[in-house]
Amino acid sequence: MLSELDTSGLKYFQLAKSQDELNRIFKFRYQVYVEELNRETSIADHKNKMFYDNYDKLPNCFQFYKEINGEIYGVIRVIIWDHLDIPDKVKKEYHLNAIKYKFKKIAITGRLMIHKKFRHNLDFINFVQEYYQFLNKNNVDICVASAVPGLLHFYQH
């Protein structure tokens, strides 16, 4: 599925393609989610200080990130499903049966994290805007955002 994605024109962030890039993303997630925000979870890999879950292992799961001077600025995860391939567990977890619109592709977005130095920077808008342009270019009809409401105040200005 990776080879099918159109990543042309990406200027603001990049798609992680190597295991090294994925590990850096998972370590960044751990730093933000576990160490900084004290959101201890049973799925965190405390030994290696990485944060990932079973969705990250799917072939239709993609990680995007932006770097500034070798430091991760932000990350976002997308899982792209063809409407015929969505497991019942996923439909239930994300309440996808409530969507009445007929779609061919759906993206489930989550694990959006921005480095604390950059959270109140309007540059964040470029990160999200280019992400949605990427989804549009890849013929995604619907995007469902998965969020933790308690973290909203970290991204408000």
C-alpha positions, 0 to 999 in steps of 0.5 A: 500500500505504501507504494500506492500513496501519492506523496508528491508535493509534500513540503512540510512533513515527510512519510516515515519509510524506515524502521529508524524513522518509525522508532524515532517517532515512537520515542517522540510519542513516548516523550510527549505522551508518557514523560511530559503529559504523564499519561501512563498506559499499559501499551507503552514500551517503558523499557525502550521508551517507545509508544506504539500500539497494534494499529501501528503494525498494520500495512495500511498505517502510515506515520508522518513527521516534521523535523526542525534541525534534526529534532522532531517537530510533530507527528501524525498517524493515519490509517487508510481503509477501503470501505470493504476492508474495515474490520468490525472492531474498528467500525465499533471503536470509531462509530463508523456505522453512524456515517451515512455518506457512501465512501470508498476510502476512509482515514482514521487520524490520530497520535497527533503530537507537537513538540512542546516548544512549538505548540502555540506556533501558528505554523501548526496550521501548515502541518495539518493543512498539508496533511489534509491535502495529502488525504485529498490527493490520495482519494480519501473521502472521509477523515475521522480524527481520534483525539483525547479531549483532555489534551486540547488545552495544550494546543489552544492559543 
